[in-house]
Amino acid sequence: MASSQEVLASRHDAAAGPRQRERWADNLRVLVIAVVVVFHTAVAYLGNTAGDWYYMDRTTSKVWSTAFAPAAVISVYALGPLFLVAGWFSARSLAHKGAGAFARSRLLRLGIPLIVFIFLIDRIAAYLGDLGRDEHPTLSRYWGVPPQSGGPYEVGSLWFVAALLAFSLAYALLRRMRPLPVARRWSGAQVMVAAALLIAVAVALLWQRWQLGDAHTFMKMQLGEWPQGAALFALGVWAGESGSLENLTAWARRLGWTAMAAAALWAALGVYLETTGHVESAFHGMGWLVIVNVLLYGIISVAFTVWFIALIRARWSGGGPLLARAGRASYAAYVLHSLVLTAVMVAFASLALAPQLAFLAVAVVAVPACFLAGYAATRVPGISRAL
């Protein structure tokens, strides 16, 4: 990926060669964004209560709906690696450019795609989704005061970009007011423990109002997931300012086992809450269920994210030219995937497939289609500067 790819890009330690510095991060982004596309496909066809999509034709099969549950859990942590990597790269970018130039570059590369999504991409995707339901709307209805079928203007699936923009500008302001300290007092292990606790405390307070996946927030910004993103972004900034990701990934093996143990406990807690009917008790108030829930959430958020990044760096730092192009297109694919995925769904609607079969077919087609559309966008002069 070119060095101007700053949004979802990162660089390896200074001792590594240029290609090695970039390739593992490209691969990480490609994998995570492909998972995002597949997950949103599953929401449309297999989901039960896990959000909604522009076009939906959900199965009534309990088997497939149950099979969707693990995917919903994975989605809670899927974007964590991108937040941490973005924070790591941001520290290096700010050190090179200065706070002012860094903030301006973030506004260009995050703000402009976000505005285009809110006022154009999201509206067209809503229009296409209604076409798939045979509502035959007129495109003009989707601007001005949005129709009920299209919903209000929202960030939707680009809540990650909105959050990253907010974190980046806050970081630039912090470093403008308080320059980088000379000495580091905390070790990587201490910083990760602090990040997990910070996530736990923040969500314990925030989930009183907005829970995970709660779309009933301002412009559907998924505010219940912002504490995780903020802490992981800050963790990446710490690693970037301290000089190396190794300060965190050196603990990868222990973190992998920690994430697995915490995930098992979290799953057991979920089963207990479902069978006893106490799901709401794990999100509201300050009882023991809330404390256990948020602590496990914080531990998994940090442990899984760092372990996963370490795994990709160690095991998947290569690839051919096709994968390199997919990495270059990954951010654009993410920005455009709502529109491309919905268009593919509407195209398959005429085949009248069973929802579970439609899920498989659409997922196979939509993932490469999103990356192809993203790559095409990066080849357009002018547009490529923001993607």
MARTOR-557845 format. One record per residue: residue in three letters; x, y, z of N, C-alpha, C in turn. Coordinates in steps of 0.1 Angstrom, whole numbers, plus 5000, padded with zeros to 4 digits. Layout:
ALAXYZXYZXYZ/...
REM end
This chain:
MET500849885000500050005000500950125000/ALA500550234993501250354993501250425006/SER502250505009502450565022501250665025/SER500550715015499450805017498150735023/GLN498250595023497150525029497150525044/GLU496750635050496950645064495750605073/VAL494650585068493450565076493450425082/LEU493650325074493650185079494950125077/ALA495950205076497350145073498150155085/SER499250085085500250095096501550055090/ARG502650075099503950045094504649955104/HIS505549865100506249785109507349865115/ASP508149795124509249865130510249915120/ALA510950015124511850085115512949995109/ALA513249885115514249805110513849715099/ALA512449705097511949615086512049685073/GLY512049605062512049665049510649725045/PRO510549815035509349875032508249785029/ARG508449675021507449585017506949515029/GLN507849465038507549395050506749485060/ARG507049615060506349705069504949715066/GLU504549705053503249735048502349615046/ARG502949505042502149385037501249325048/TRP501749305060500949245070499749325074/ALA499949465074498849555077497849555066/ASP498249545054497349535042496449405044/ASN497149295047496449165048495449175060/LEU495849235071494949245082493649325078/ARG493849435071492649515067491749435057/VAL492349365048491649285038490749185045/LEU491349115055490649005062489549065070/VAL489749165078488749225086487549285078/ILE487849355067486849415059486049305052/ALA486649195048485949085042484949025052/VAL485449015065484548965075483349055077/VAL483649185077482549285078481449265067/VAL481949245055480949225044480149105046/VAL480748995050480048865052479148885064/PHE479548955074478648975086477449045082/HIS477549155075476349235070475449155061/THR476049065053475248975045474448885054/ALA475048835065474448745074473248815082/VAL473548945085472449025091471249035083/ALA471449045070470249055061469548925059/TYR470248815059469548685056469348595068/LEU470248605078470248505089469948565103/GLY470148695103470048765116468648755122/ASN468648765135467348765143467048905148/THR467848945158467649075163468849165162/ALA469949115155471149185154471149285143/GLY470549395146470549505137469749485124/ASP469849565115469149555102470049595091/TRP469549575078470249615066469349675057/TYR469849735046469049805036468049715029/TYR468449595027467649485021467649365030/MET466549315034466449195043465449095038/ASP465848965039465048855036465448745045/ARG465048755058465648675068464948535068/THR465748435071465248295072464348275085/THR463448185084462648145096463248025103/SER464347975097464947855103465747885116/LYS465347815126466047845139467447795139/VAL467647695131469047635130470047745124/TRP469647805113470447905107470548035116/SER469448075122469448185131470448155143/THR470448035148471348005159472748005154/ALA472947955142474347955137474848095135/PHE473948195134474348335132474948395145/ALA474548335157474948385170476448405171/PRO477248305168478748325169479248445161/ALA478648455149479048565140478748705147/ALA477648715154477248835161478248865172/VAL478748765179479648775189481048825183/ILE481448765173482748795166482748945162/SER481548985157481449125152481749225163/VAL481449195175481749285186483149325187/TYR484049235183485549255185486249275172/ALA485549255160486149245147486949375144/LEU486449495147487049615143488149665153/GLY488349595164489349635173490749635168/PRO491149535160492549545154492749665145/LEU491649715138491849825130491949955138/PHE491249965149491450085158492850085163/LEU493349975168494749975174495750015163/VAL495649945152496649975141496550125136/ALA495350175136495150315132495750405142/GLY495650375155496350455165497850445164/TRP498350325161499850315160500350395148/PHE499650385137500050465126499950615128/SER498850655135498550795138499750855146/ALA500250785155501350835163502550865154/ARG502850785145503950805136503650915126/SER502450925121502051025112502151165119/LEU501651175131501651305138503051345141/ALA503851255145505251285148505951345135/HIS505551295124506151335111505651475106/LYS504251485107503651605101503451715111/GLY503251685124502851785133501351775135/ALA500851835146499451815150498451875140/GLY498851995135497952065126497751995113/ALA498851955107498851885094498151755095/PHE498451685106497851555109496351565110/ALA495851675117494351695118493751725104/ARG494451805096493851835083493851705074/SER494851625075494851495067493751405072/ARG493451405085492351315090490951365085/LEU490851505085489551555080489351525065/LEU490451525057490351485043490051345041/ARG490751255048490651115045489551045052/LEU489051105063487951045071486651125069/GLY486851255070485651345070484951345056/ILE485651355045485051365032484351235029/PRO484951115030484250995027482950985036/LEU483051025049481951015058480751105053/ILE481051225049480051315043479451255031/VAL480251205022479751145009478851025013/PHE479250945023478450835026477050875032/ILE477050975041475851015047474851065037/PHE475351155028474351225019474251165005/LEU475051065002474951004989474850844989/ILE475950784994475950634994474850575002/ASP474650625014473550565023472250585016/ARG471950705010470650725004470450634992/ILE471450614984471250534972471050384977/ALA471850344987471650204992470250184997/ALA469750285004468350275010467350264998/TYR467550344988466750334976466750194969/LEU467950144967468150014961467449904970/GLY467649914983466949814992465449814991/ASP464849934989463449944988463049884974/LEU463849904964463549844951463549694952/GLY464449634960464449494962463149444969/ARG462549534976461249494983460049524975/ASP460249564962459149594953458349714957/GLU458949814964458249934968458250034957/HIS459150024947459250114936459250264940/PRO460150304949460250444953460850524942/THR460750654943461450744934462650794941/LEU463750804933465050834939465050974946/SER464251064941464251194947463651194961/ARG462951094965462451094979463551074989/TYR464651034985465750994994466651114997/TRP466351234993467051354997466051455003/GLY466551555009465651645017465251585030/VAL464051565032463451495044463351355040/PRO464251265045464251125041462851055044/PRO462450965036461150895038461350795050/GLN460250745055460250655066460950525062/SER460750485049461350355045462850375044/GLY463350495041464750515040465450545053/GLY464650605062465150635075465950775075/PRO466350825086467050955087468450945082/TYR469051055080470551055076471350995088/GLU472250905084472950835095474350785090/VAL475250755099476550705095476550555093/GLY475550485099475350345097476650265098/SER476950195088478150105088479450175089/LEU479450305087480650385087480850455101/TRP480150395111480450445125481850435129/PHE482550335123483950325126484750445121/VAL484450495109485150605104484850735112/ALA483550745117483150865125483950855138/ALA484050735144484750725157486250755155/LEU486750695144488250715142488550865139/LEU487650935133487851085131487851155144/ALA486851125152486851185166488051155174/PHE488551035174489650995182490951065176/SER491051075163492251135157492351285160/LEU491151355159491151495162491451525177/ALA490951435185491251445200492651425202/TYR493251335196494751305197495551425192/ALA495151475181495951595176495851705185/LEU494651735191494451845201495251815213/LEU495351695218496051655230497551685228/ARG498051645216499551665214499851805210/ARG498851885206499052025204499252095217/MET498452055227498452115240499552055249/ARG499851935247500851865256501751775247/PRO502951825244503851745236504151615242/LEU504651525233505051395237505951385249/PRO505651325260506551315271507851235267/VAL508851265274510151215271510351065276/ALA509851045288510050905294508750835294/ARG508850695294507750605295507850535308/ARG506850535317506950475330506250335330/TRP505350315321504550195321505050095311/SER504949965315505249855305504049825297/GLY504349745286503249705278502149635285/ALA502549545294501549465302500649565310/GLN501249665317500549755325499549835317/VAL500049885305499149965296497949885292/MET498149755288497049675284496049645295/VAL496549625307495649605319494849735321/ALA495549855320494849975321493749995311/ALA494049965298493149975287491949885289/ALA492149765294490949675297490049735308/LEU490649785318489949845329489149965325/LEU489850045317489250165311487950135303/ILE488150035294486949995286485849945296/ALA486149865306485149815315484349925322/VAL485150015327484450125335483650215326/ALA484150245314483450325304482150265299/VAL482250135296480950075291479950045302/ALA480450025314479550015326478650135327/LEU479250245324478450375325477650395312/LEU478250375301477650405288476450315285/TRP476650185289475650085286474350105294/GLN474450185304473150225311472150295301/ARG472750355291471950435281471950365267/TRP473150325263473350265249474050135250/GLN473450025247474049895247474849865234/LEU475549755234476249705222475249685211/GLY475549745199474749725187473449815188/ASP473349895198472149975199472150085188/ALA471250075178471150165167470450295170/HIS469750295182468950415186469850525192/THR470850565185471750675190471750775179/PHE472350885182472450995172473150945159/MET472350955148472850915135473350765134/LYS472850685143473250545144474750525145/MET475350605155476750595156477350485165/GLN476450395169476950285177477750325189/LEU477250415197478050475207478450375218/GLY477650265219478050165229479350095226/GLU479850115214481150045210482250145210/TRP482050275212483050375212484150355223/PRO483750325235484850305245485850205241/GLN485450095235486449995231487350055220/GLY486750115210487550175200488550285205/ALA488050365214488950475220490050415227/ALA489850315236490950255243491950185234/LEU491450115224492350045215493150145207/PHE492550245202493250355195494350415204/ALA493950445216494950495225496150395228/LEU495750265228496850165230497750165218/GLY497250175206498050185194498950305194/VAL498350425199499150545200500350525210/TRP500050465221501150435230502250355224/ALA501850245217502850165210503650245200/GLY502950325192503550405182504550505188/GLU504150575199505050675205506150605213/SER505950485217507050415225508050345215/GLY507650345202508650305192508450165186/SER507550085191507449945185506149875190/LEU505549805181504449715185504849605193/GLU506149575193506649465201506449485216/ASN506249615220505949635234504649575238/LEU503749555229502449485231502449345227/THR502949315215502849185209503749075215/ALA504749125223505649025229504848935239/TRP503648985243502848905252501748825244/ALA501948805232500848745223500448605228/ARG501348515231500848385235500048385248/ARG500448465258499648475270498248545267/LEU498348645258497048715255496148625248/GLY496648535239495748435232494948345242/TRP495748295252495048205262494148285271/THR494548415274493648495282492348525274/ALA492448555262491248585254490348465253/MET490948345251490148225250489448195263/ALA490148215274489448185288488348285290/ALA488648415288487648515290486448495281/ALA486648455268485548435259484748315264/ALA485348215269484548095274483648135286/LEU484248215295483448265306482348365301/TRP482648445291481648535286480448455279/ALA480848345272479848265266478948195277/ALA479648145287478848085298477948185305/LEU478448305307477548415312476348435303/GLY476648445290475548465281474448355282/VAL474848225283473948115284473148135297/TYR473848165308473148185321472148295320/LEU472448405313471548525312470348485304/GLU470548415293469448375284468548275292/THR469048175298468248075305467448125317/THR468048225324467448285336466648405333/GLY466748455320465948575317466448705323/HIS467748705326468348825333469348905323/VAL469048905310469948965301470049115304/GLU469049185307469049325310469849355322/SER469949255332470649285344472149295342/ALA472649245330474049255328474449385321/PHE473449475319473749605312473249725320/HIS472349695329471849815337472049795352/GLY472349905358472649905373474149875375/MET474449845387475849815390475949685399/GLY475149585395475249455402476449375398/TRP476549255403477649165400477649125386/LEU476449105380476349065366476949175357/VAL476649295359477249405352478749405353/ILE479249395365480649405367481349295360/VAL480849165361481449055354481449075339/ASN480249115334480049135320481049235314/VAL481149355320482049455315483549425316/LEU483949355327485249315329485749215318/LEU484849115316485149015305485249085291/TYR484349175289484349255276485649325275/GLY486049395285487349475284488549385282/ILE488549275289489649175288489749125274/ILE488649075269488649015255488949125245/SER488449245246488749345237490249365235/VAL490949375246492449405245493149275241/ALA492949165248493649045246493548995232/PHE492248985227492048935214492649025203/THR492549155205493049245195494549235193/VAL495249245204496749235204497149105199/TRP496548995204496948865199496748845184/PHE495548895179495248875165496248955156/ILE496649075160497649155153498949085153/ALA499349025164500648955165500548835156/LEU499448765155499348645147499448685132/ILE498848795128498948835114500348875110/ARG500948955119502348995117503248875115/ALA503048775123504048665123503748565112/ARG502448545108502048435099501648485085/TRP501348615083500748645071501248785066/SER502548785064503248915060503548915045/GLY503048815038503348815024502148815015/GLY502248785002501148784993501548834980/GLY500748794970500948834956500448964953/PRO500449004940500049134936498549154937/LEU497749044936496249064937495949104952/LEU496549034961496349074975496849214978/ALA497949254972498449384974497449494969/ARG496749464958495749554952494549554961/ALA494149444967493049434976493349524989/GLY494649514993495049595005494949745001/ARG495349784989495249924985493749964985/ALA492849874981491449904979490649894992/SER491249845003490449805015489649915021/TYR490250035022489450145028488350185019/ALA488550195006487550234997486450124997/ALA486849994998485849884998484949895011/TYR485549935022484749955034483750075032/VAL484250185026483350295024482150265015/LEU482450185005481450154994480650024997/HIS481049945006480449815007478949815010/SER478449915017476949925019476249935005/LEU476750014996476050024983476249904975/VAL477549854974477849734965477049614970/LEU477149584983476449464989474949474987/THR474349584989472949594987472549574972/ALA473349634963473149604949473149464945/VAL474149384951474249244948473049174954/MET472649214966471449144972470149164963/VAL469949284958468849314950468949234937/ALA470149224931470249144919469948994921/PHE470248944933469948804936468448784940/ALA467748894944466448884948465548824937/SER465848844925465048794914465148644912/LEU466148584919466348434918465448364927/ALA464848434937463948374947464548254954/LEU465848274958466548164966466048164980/ALA466148054987465948055001466948145008/PRO466648205019467548305025468948245028/GLN468948125033470248065036471148045024/LEU470448005013471247995000471648124995/ALA470748224996471048354991472248414999/PHE472248385012473448435020474748375015/LEU474748255012476048195007476348254993/ALA475448264984475648314971476048454971/VAL475348534979475648684979477048704986/ALA477348634996478648645003479848624993/VAL479648514986480748474976480948584966/VAL479848644961479948744951480348884956/ALA479748914968479849054973481249084978/VAL481948994984483249024989484249074978/PRO484448994967485349044957484749164950/ALA483349174949482749294942483049424950/CYS483049414963483349534971484849574969/PHE485749484969487149514967487349564953/LEU486749504943486849554929486349704928/ALA485149734934484649864934485649964941/GLY486149914952487149994960488350024952/TYR488849924945490049944937489850044926/ALA488650024919488250114908488250264913/ALA487650284925487650414931488950474934/THR489950394938491250444940492050474928/ARG491550434916492150474904491650604898/VAL490650654904490050784899490850904904/PRO491350984896492151104900491251194909/GLY491851244920491051324929490451244940/ILE489551144936488951064946489950974954/SER490950934947491950854953492650924965/ARG492751054965493351124976492651104989/ALA491351084988490551065000490250915004/LEU490750824995490550684997491950604997/
REM end
